[in-house]
Amino acid sequence: MSKKQQGPLAGVRVLDIATVFAAPFAASLLGDYGAEVLKVELPGIGDALRGMQPTEASESMAWVALARNKRSITLDLRKEKGQDLFLKLLKDYDVLLENFRPGTLEKWGISIERMREANPNLIITSVSGYGKTGPYSSRAGFGTSATAFSGYTYMNGFPDRPPLSPPMPLADYVTGLFAALGTLAAIYHRDAKGGEAQEVDASLFESMFRILEANVTAYDRLGIIKERAGNEFSNSAPVGTFQTSDGKWLALTTSTDRTFHRLAEVIGRPEMKTDPNFATNQARVARREEVNSIVAKWFSEHTAKSIQHLCDENGVPVSQIYSMEDIFQDPQYVARDAIVEVDHPTLGKVKVPGVAPKFTKTPGSVRRAGPILGEHNHEVYQNLGLTSAEIEQLEKEGII
């Protein structure tokens, strides 16, 4: 099997007309697993992600990484000739991924019905801020505002400071995961069970809300509203970040009594395993400050390396809080191919995250970095039956 054909989704064809993060990330995941992904971008402009900082030689690092495993063509979907080409393209694809504000494609004249006429077996995955139904469906949906709406931002940060938005587009990446999962479920329903092709409607706010599940039930049954608590984890103790004697920070969690009992041995406090003030998680949560203070003192007297060794030897979950520099030097990342090197058309060799998860029989792969704008125009449009002269004319008209 060639490298291009590898992966459990080899043979699946995906058309990505989305922009920026969430839906394009879903398309990238499908590409990692072997799907053939074609990116459709606006002529002369391209995906807004191409302009995101930081850049090298005018190439966005975000684009280089997130647009991996995709080919790029340009096409103006707002123009009639562009729509005609788009509908011809659709005939040969399994999946369409889009993230325009609900109603936008219909306003342009590209309705679900029209797409289904072109390809009745098409799975259409849509990503938006608030979903395609409900009173807020027409709102502009960006990750930061949707994260705030989801309830996540309210509980994130320290109690004496304002709510803290994530320092990266967390909602977009979480939604991309749900969008990819929904797409795969729809493919399974269509192909394995002989069901009808369908639409998948993923929203930014619901994806973030979904991972807050325990907080939903706690409010429903107990009226508990989770407030900002910094690094503290209200359900367990000790949990948090602790500084070592050599100035490094480690993250520790002992969410079960068993792991705490192991920690008690490691820090030389075995009596805490039977002391009613510390023996159970419930007791430790009630005395969280005291417990954390004991652990913090022990951490401050030992180096990060010695703590990691002792905890690893005794089954206590702890890790140094890594910077990207630390990650690039760690042998576990190397052993897992968590960072891979691929070719880029202008930058040469670039490193990007590897494929996750791993497959034993049909391994995924990263075959290329993000393409240059319209890199595959001639290849794709010639396969549709257009001549070189026709392609050049479409370029002059701004259709492609």
C-alpha positions in Angstrom: 0.0 0.0 0.0 1.4 3.4 -0.9 1.8 6.1 1.7 -1.1 8.1 0.1 -3.5 5.1 0.5 -2.7 4.4 4.2 -5.2 4.7 7.0 -8.5 3.3 7.9 -10.3 6.0 5.9 -8.4 5.3 2.6 -10.9 5.8 -0.2 -13.1 8.3 1.6 -13.2 11.7 -0.2 -13.7 14.9 1.8 -14.5 18.4 0.4 -13.5 21.1 2.9 -15.1 24.5 2.2 -14.7 25.7 5.8 -12.4 28.4 7.2 -10.1 28.9 10.2 -10.2 26.2 12.9 -13.1 23.9 13.9 -14.4 22.3 10.7 -11.0 22.5 9.0 -9.5 20.6 12.0 -12.1 17.9 11.6 -11.1 17.6 7.9 -7.5 17.4 8.9 -8.2 14.5 11.3 -10.1 12.7 8.6 -7.0 13.3 6.4 -4.7 11.9 9.1 -6.7 8.7 9.0 -6.3 8.3 5.2 -9.2 10.3 3.7 -8.5 12.4 0.6 -9.2 16.0 1.5 -9.7 18.8 -1.0 -9.6 22.3 0.5 -11.7 25.0 -1.4 -10.6 28.6 -0.8 -11.7 32.0 -2.1 -9.6 33.1 -5.1 -6.8 35.5 -4.3 -7.6 35.5 -0.6 -7.7 32.0 0.7 -8.6 30.8 4.2 -8.3 33.5 6.9 -6.0 31.1 8.8 -3.3 31.9 6.2 -2.9 35.3 7.8 -2.6 34.2 11.4 0.5 34.9 13.3 3.3 33.8 13.8 4.6 33.6 10.2 7.8 32.7 8.4 8.4 33.9 4.9 4.7 35.0 4.8 3.6 31.4 5.7 1.4 31.1 8.8 2.6 28.4 11.2 -1.1 27.7 12.0 -1.9 27.1 8.4 1.2 24.9 7.8 0.1 22.6 10.7 -3.7 22.6 10.5 -4.0 22.4 6.7 -1.9 19.2 6.5 -3.0 16.4 4.3 -5.0 18.7 2.1 -4.9 19.7 -1.5 -6.0 23.3 -2.3 -8.1 24.8 -5.1 -9.6 28.2 -5.4 -13.3 28.7 -6.2 -15.8 31.5 -5.6 -19.0 29.8 -4.3 -20.9 33.1 -4.5 -20.8 33.2 -8.3 -23.0 31.1 -10.6 -20.1 29.6 -12.5 -18.4 28.8 -9.3 -21.5 27.0 -8.0 -21.7 25.0 -11.2 -18.1 23.8 -10.7 -18.8 23.1 -7.0 -21.8 20.9 -7.8 -19.7 19.0 -10.3 -17.1 18.4 -7.6 -19.6 17.2 -5.1 -20.6 14.3 -7.3 -17.3 12.5 -6.5 -17.2 13.2 -2.7 -18.4 11.4 0.4 -18.3 14.3 2.8 -18.7 18.0 2.7 -17.4 20.1 5.7 -18.6 23.7 6.1 -18.8 26.3 8.8 -20.6 29.3 7.3 -23.1 31.1 9.5 -26.4 29.1 9.2 -28.3 30.4 6.2 -25.3 31.7 4.3 -25.0 28.9 1.7 -28.8 29.0 1.2 -28.5 32.8 0.6 -25.9 32.2 -2.1 -28.2 29.7 -3.7 -26.4 26.5 -2.5 -29.2 24.7 -0.6 -29.1 21.3 1.0 -31.6 20.2 -1.7 -29.4 21.4 -4.5 -26.4 19.6 -3.1 -28.4 16.4 -2.6 -29.5 16.6 -6.2 -25.9 16.6 -7.2 -25.0 13.8 -4.8 -27.7 12.0 -2.9 -25.1 10.1 -0.9 -23.3 13.2 0.4 -22.7 13.6 4.2 -22.9 17.3 5.1 -21.2 18.3 8.3 -21.8 21.8 9.4 -20.1 23.6 12.2 -21.4 26.9 13.7 -21.3 28.8 17.0 -24.8 28.0 18.2 -26.1 25.3 15.9 -28.5 25.5 12.9 -31.6 25.7 15.1 -32.8 27.8 18.0 -33.1 31.6 18.6 -29.3 32.1 18.5 -28.6 30.2 15.3 -27.9 33.3 13.3 -25.4 34.8 15.8 -21.7 35.1 14.7 -20.0 32.1 16.3 -16.4 32.4 17.4 -14.6 30.2 19.9 -14.1 32.7 22.6 -17.7 33.9 22.8 -19.1 30.3 22.4 -16.8 29.2 25.2 -18.2 31.9 27.5 -21.7 30.9 26.5 -20.9 27.2 27.3 -20.2 27.8 31.0 -16.5 26.9 30.7 -15.1 30.4 31.0 -17.1 31.2 34.1 -15.3 28.5 36.1 -11.8 29.0 34.6 -9.3 31.1 36.4 -8.6 32.3 40.0 -11.3 33.4 42.4 -9.8 36.9 42.9 -9.4 37.6 39.2 -11.7 37.8 36.1 -12.8 34.7 34.3 -10.1 33.4 32.0 -10.5 32.4 28.4 -8.3 29.6 27.2 -5.0 30.7 25.7 -5.7 28.8 22.5 -8.8 28.0 20.4 -9.9 25.2 22.7 -13.6 25.3 21.6 -12.7 25.0 18.0 -10.5 22.0 18.5 -13.0 20.3 20.8 -15.7 21.0 18.3 -13.5 19.7 15.5 -13.2 16.4 17.4 -17.0 16.2 17.7 -17.5 17.1 14.1 -15.1 14.4 13.0 -16.7 11.9 15.3 -20.2 12.8 14.0 -19.0 12.5 10.4 -17.5 9.0 11.1 -20.8 7.9 12.7 -22.7 9.2 9.6 -20.3 7.3 7.3 -20.8 4.2 9.3 -24.6 4.6 9.2 -24.5 5.1 5.5 -21.9 2.5 4.4 -22.0 -0.3 7.0 -25.7 -0.2 7.8 -27.1 0.9 4.4 -28.7 4.0 5.9 -29.4 7.3 4.2 -26.8 10.1 3.9 -27.5 12.8 6.4 -26.5 16.2 7.8 -24.3 16.5 10.9 -24.9 19.7 12.9 -22.0 20.5 15.4 -21.9 23.7 17.4 -19.0 25.3 19.4 -21.0 25.9 22.5 -22.5 22.4 22.7 -19.1 20.8 22.3 -17.7 22.7 25.2 -20.9 22.2 27.2 -20.7 18.4 26.6 -17.4 18.1 28.5 -18.8 19.9 31.5 -21.2 17.0 32.2 -20.6 16.5 35.9 -21.2 20.2 36.5 -24.6 20.0 34.8 -25.8 17.1 37.0 -24.3 18.7 40.2 -26.3 21.9 39.5 -29.5 20.0 38.7 -29.5 17.8 41.7 -27.5 19.8 44.3 -27.7 23.4 43.1 -23.9 23.6 43.0 -22.4 26.3 40.7 -18.7 25.6 40.2 -16.8 28.8 40.8 -13.2 29.7 39.8 -10.7 27.9 41.9 -7.4 28.3 40.1 -5.4 25.1 40.0 -7.5 23.5 42.7 -9.7 20.5 41.8 -12.7 20.6 44.1 -13.4 16.9 43.9 -10.0 15.6 45.1 -7.0 16.5 47.2 -4.1 16.9 46.9 -4.3 18.1 43.3 -2.4 21.0 41.8 0.9 22.4 40.7 3.9 22.3 43.1 7.4 23.9 42.7 10.5 21.9 43.2 13.8 22.8 44.8 15.3 23.5 41.4 12.6 25.9 40.4 10.5 23.6 38.1 6.8 23.2 38.3 5.1 19.7 38.5 1.5 18.8 38.2 0.2 16.2 40.7 -3.1 14.5 41.0 -4.2 11.9 43.6 -7.9 11.5 42.7 -8.2 8.2 44.5 -7.4 7.0 48.0 -5.0 4.4 46.6 -2.9 6.9 44.8 -2.8 9.2 47.8 -1.6 6.3 50.0 1.2 5.7 47.6 2.1 9.4 47.8 2.0 9.3 51.6 4.7 6.7 51.5 6.8 8.6 48.9 6.8 11.8 51.0 7.6 10.0 54.2 4.2 10.4 55.8 2.8 6.9 56.0 0.7 7.7 59.0 -1.5 9.8 56.8 -2.9 6.6 55.3 -4.7 5.7 58.6 -5.2 9.1 60.1 -8.9 9.9 59.8 -8.0 13.5 58.9 -6.3 12.3 55.7 -7.1 8.7 55.0 -10.1 9.4 52.7 -10.6 11.7 49.8 -13.6 13.3 51.6 -11.5 14.1 54.6 -8.6 15.5 52.5 -10.9 17.7 50.5 -12.2 19.2 53.8 -8.6 19.9 54.8 -7.3 20.8 51.3 -5.1 23.7 52.3 -3.4 21.7 55.0 -2.8 18.7 52.7 -1.5 20.8 49.9 0.8 22.6 52.2 2.3 19.3 53.4 2.8 18.2 49.8 4.2 21.6 48.7 6.8 21.6 51.4 8.0 18.2 50.4 8.2 19.2 46.7 10.2 22.3 47.6 12.9 20.1 49.2 13.5 17.9 46.2 14.5 18.3 42.6 12.1 17.7 39.7 14.1 14.7 38.5 14.1 13.0 41.9 10.4 13.6 42.4 9.6 12.2 39.0 11.7 9.1 39.6 10.2 8.4 43.0 6.6 9.0 41.8 7.1 6.8 38.7 8.6 4.0 40.8 5.6 4.1 43.2 2.7 4.7 40.7 2.0 8.3 41.7 0.7 10.4 38.7 3.0 13.5 38.3 4.6 15.3 35.4 6.7 18.3 34.9 4.8 21.1 33.3 6.4 21.1 29.9 7.2 24.0 27.6 7.4 23.3 23.9 11.2 23.3 24.2 10.8 20.5 26.8 8.5 18.6 24.5 10.9 18.7 21.6 13.6 17.1 23.9 11.5 14.4 25.5 12.1 10.7 24.4 8.5 9.7 24.8 7.4 12.1 22.1 10.1 10.6 19.8 9.1 7.0 20.6 5.5 7.7 19.9 6.1 9.7 16.7 4.2 12.5 18.4 6.2 15.0 16.3 6.7 14.2 12.6 8.6 16.0 9.9 7.0 16.7 6.5 7.7 18.6 3.3 6.3 22.1 2.8 6.3 23.6 -0.8 8.2 26.8 0.3 9.6 26.2 3.8 11.2 22.8 3.2 11.0 20.5 6.2 8.6 21.4 8.9 7.6 19.6 12.1 3.9 19.1 13.1 2.1 16.9 15.6 1.8 13.2 14.6 -1.3 11.2 14.1 -3.4 10.4 17.2 -4.7 7.8 18.0 -2.4 5.0 16.7 -3.8 2.1 14.6 -2.2 -1.3 14.6 -3.4 -2.4 11.2 -4.1 0.8 9.2 -1.8 3.5 10.5 -2.6 7.0 9.6 0.0 9.4 8.3 0.9 13.1 7.7 1.7 13.2 4.0 2.0 16.9 3.4 2.0 20.3 5.2 -0.5 23.0 4.4 -0.6 23.7 0.7 -0.1 27.0 -1.1 -3.2 28.7 -2.3 -4.7 27.0 -5.4 -1.8 24.6 -5.7 -3.9 21.9 -7.2 -6.2 24.0 -9.4 -5.0 22.6 -12.7 -5.0 19.0 -11.5 -8.5 19.1 -10.0 -10.2 21.1 -12.7 -8.6 19.1 -15.6 -10.0 16.0 -13.9 -13.4 17.7 -14.2 -12.9 17.9 -17.9 -11.8 21.5 -18.2 -9.0 22.5 -20.6 -6.0 24.6 -19.7 -7.5 27.5 -21.7 -10.8 27.2 -19.8 -9.0 27.1 -16.5 -7.0 30.2 -17.4 -10.3 32.0 -18.4 -11.9 31.1 -15.1 -8.8 32.5 -13.3 -9.2 35.8 -15.2 -12.9 36.0 -14.3 -12.0 35.5 -10.6 -14.1 32.3 -10.5 -11.1 30.2 -9.4 
